Amino acid sequence: MEYHDFPGGVWPVMLSPFTKDNRLDEGALRELTEWYINNGSSGLFAVCQSSEMFFLSLEERVTYAKTVKAAAAGRVPVIASGHISDSFEDQVRELREMADTGIDALILITNRLAGKEESDEIWLSNLDRLLKELPEDVKLGFYECPYPYKRVLSKKVTEYCAKTGRFYFLKDTSCDMNSILGKLEVCRGTKLRLYNANTATLLESLRAGAAGYSGVMANMQCRLYAQLCSDYQNERMNDLSDILTICALIERQVYPVNAKYFLGLSGLSLTTVSRTRKDSELDETAKKEVHMLKRITQKLEDTYLSR
């Protein structure tokens, strides 16, 4: 795929379906892949924090990526995070195994390349060292993953990475328009495209040149985000953006359990089992909130989706 084949639009950060005895449920994962595609996804971000990747074995992460890539069957591109380990040697092994799954781009986690207190210079030195270990024909991207700490790329670092010609996808979690605008400026005319994870800044960033959305709420309101990304110049999207921003506050509740519950209400055969949160935390009040979100989402789809 050439860089322009990484389309703008919605790239959900995929969930991990688990069986009741806490095993990766490949059948439910294929079903979930269909749901994303049928609800307007332009691409799929597998093996990310929403996938509970820090709680998946390497074998599970590789199986996850292979399963999604096969289920997507070329209809949309599939990308996946490659490394969660601390040591350089382990990261190289993880990245190579993930690259071998046939995904369309291998995503580097920004906080894996340097410690929280280490400088951009150290980060760039580690990046250069890592790039030498990866095949040059493998397309790459970045994910500003918030765990175990959030490392937001500076404008200078983003420019350096864009100029290498090896990077195609940047999942921005800065939640800051000044940071986003700086990155968009240095990405212009390069292969690197920015996908915003934050709803509050999404519409403004799309109008400034961001390629799309890659965030949590695509697990519940995927069609609405697809509409916002495709029709962002329309003034009607101002009101939709406002409402989606308030809806997105549910991210601060029992996520990803609440998203799995939402998808269960939508007819998918997902359990609410999670390795990062106890599903018992989703109490009756939290369930009521998900039901409310489901009703609001349906009304918004009736109002805003193109016919």
Residue pairs with C-beta under 8 A, 6 or more apart in sequence:
1 77
1 104
1 139
3 139
3 168
3 191
3 193
5 77
6 43
6 77
6 104
6 105
6 168
6 169
6 193
6 211
7 42
7 43
7 76
7 77
7 211
7 212
8 42
8 193
8 211
8 212
8 229
9 40
9 41
9 42
9 43
9 211
9 212
9 213
9 226
9 229
9 230
10 40
10 41
10 42
10 212
10 213
10 214
10 218
10 222
10 225
10 226
10 229
11 41
11 42
11 43
11 44
11 45
11 79
11 171
11 195
11 212
11 213
11 214
11 218
12 36
12 41
12 44
12 45
12 214
12 218
12 219
12 222
13 45
13 48
13 49
13 50
13 51
13 171
13 197
13 214
13 215
13 216
13 218
13 219
14 32
14 33
14 36
14 44
14 45
14 46
14 47
14 48
14 50
14 51
14 68
14 219
15 32
15 50
15 51
15 219
15 256
15 259
15 260
15 263
15 270
16 24
16 29
16 51
16 52
16 56
16 64
16 275
17 24
17 25
17 28
17 29
17 31
17 32
17 260
17 270
17 271
18 24
18 25
18 271
18 273
18 274
18 275
19 25
19 271
19 273
20 271
20 273
22 273
22 275
24 56
24 60
24 63
24 64
25 270
25 271
26 63
26 67
27 269
28 268
28 269
28 270
28 271
29 64
29 67
29 68
29 71
30 67
30 71
31 268
31 269
31 270
32 263
32 268
32 270
33 44
33 67
33 68
33 71
33 72
34 71
35 222
35 263
35 266
35 268
36 44
36 218
36 222
37 44
37 72
37 75
37 76
39 222
39 223
39 226
40 222
40 223
40 225
40 226
40 227
41 76
41 218
41 222
41 226
42 76
42 212
42 226
42 229
43 76
43 77
43 78
43 79
43 104
44 68
44 72
44 76
44 77
44 78
44 79
45 79
45 80
45 107
45 143
45 171
45 214
46 64
46 65
46 68
46 69
46 78
46 79
46 80
46 103
47 53
47 56
47 61
47 64
47 65
47 80
47 81
47 82
47 98
48 80
48 81
48 107
48 143
48 145
48 171
49 145
49 146
49 147
50 216
50 219
50 256
50 259
51 64
52 256
52 274
52 275
52 276
53 61
53 81
53 84
54 84
54 147
55 275
55 276
56 64
56 275
58 94
58 97
61 80
61 94
61 98
62 97
62 98
62 101
64 80
65 78
65 80
65 98
65 101
65 103
66 101
66 102
68 78
68 80
69 78
69 101
69 102
69 103
72 78
77 104
77 105
78 103
78 104
79 103
79 104
79 105
79 106
79 107
79 141
79 169
80 98
80 101
80 103
80 106
80 107
81 98
81 107
81 108
81 109
81 143
81 145
82 91
82 94
82 95
82 98
82 99
82 106
82 107
82 108
82 109
83 90
83 91
83 94
83 95
83 98
83 108
83 109
83 112
84 94
84 109
84 112
85 91
85 94
85 112
86 112
88 126
88 129
88 130
91 112
91 130
92 130
92 133
92 134
95 106
95 108
95 130
95 133
95 134
96 133
96 134
98 106
99 106
99 134
99 135
99 138
104 139
105 138
105 139
105 140
105 141
105 168
105 169
106 134
106 138
106 139
106 140
106 141
107 140
107 141
107 142
107 143
107 169
107 171
108 127
108 130
108 140
108 141
108 142
108 143
109 142
109 143
109 145
110 123
110 142
110 143
110 144
110 145
110 151
110 152
110 153
111 144
111 145
111 147
111 148
111 149
111 150
111 151
113 123
113 126
113 127
113 130
113 151
114 122
114 123
114 126
114 151
116 149
116 151
120 154
120 156
120 157
123 151
123 157
124 157
124 160
127 161
131 164
131 166
134 140
136 166
139 166
139 168
140 166
140 167
140 168
141 167
141 168
141 169
141 170
141 171
142 153
142 161
142 167
142 169
142 170
142 171
143 171
143 173
144 150
144 151
144 152
144 153
144 170
144 171
144 172
144 173
144 174
144 197
145 173
146 173
150 173
152 172
152 173
152 174
152 176
152 179
153 161
153 170
153 183
154 182
155 179
155 182
155 183
155 185
155 186
158 170
158 182
158 183
158 186
158 187
158 192
159 186
161 167
161 192
162 186
162 187
162 190
162 191
162 192
163 190
165 190
165 191
167 191
167 192
168 191
168 192
168 193
169 192
169 193
169 195
170 183
170 187
170 192
170 193
170 194
170 195
171 195
171 197
171 214
172 179
172 180
172 183
172 194
172 195
172 196
172 197
172 198
172 210
173 197
173 198
174 180
174 198
175 197
175 198
175 200
175 201
176 201
177 201
177 204
177 205
177 208
180 194
180 196
180 201
180 205
180 208
180 210
181 208
183 194
184 194
184 205
184 208
184 209
184 210
187 193
187 194
188 209
193 211
194 205
194 209
194 210
194 211
195 210
195 211
195 212
195 213
195 214
196 202
196 205
196 206
196 210
196 212
196 213
196 214
196 215
197 213
197 214
197 215
197 216
198 215
199 213
199 215
199 217
199 241
199 244
199 245
199 247
199 248
200 245
200 248
202 210
202 213
202 215
202 225
202 228
202 241
202 244
203 228
203 232
203 237
203 238
203 241
206 212
206 228
206 229
206 232
207 232
207 233
212 229
213 225
213 228
213 229
215 225
215 248
216 248
216 251
216 255
216 259
217 225
217 244
217 247
217 248
217 251
218 225
219 256
219 259
219 262
219 263
220 250
220 259
220 262
220 263
220 293
220 297
221 244
221 247
221 297
221 300
223 301
223 305
224 240
224 244
224 297
224 300
224 301
224 304
224 305
225 244
227 237
227 240
227 304
227 305
227 306
228 237
228 240
228 241
228 244
231 237
231 306
236 304
240 300
240 304
243 296
243 300
244 300
247 293
247 296
247 297
250 258
250 289
250 290
250 293
253 286
253 289
254 277
254 281
254 282
254 286
255 277
256 274
256 276
256 277
257 272
257 274
257 277
257 278
257 279
257 281
257 282
258 282
258 286
258 289
258 290
260 270
260 271
260 272
260 273
260 274
260 279
261 272
261 282
261 287
261 290
262 290
262 293
262 294
263 270
264 270
264 271
264 272
265 290
265 291
265 294
266 294
271 279
272 279
272 282
273 279
282 290
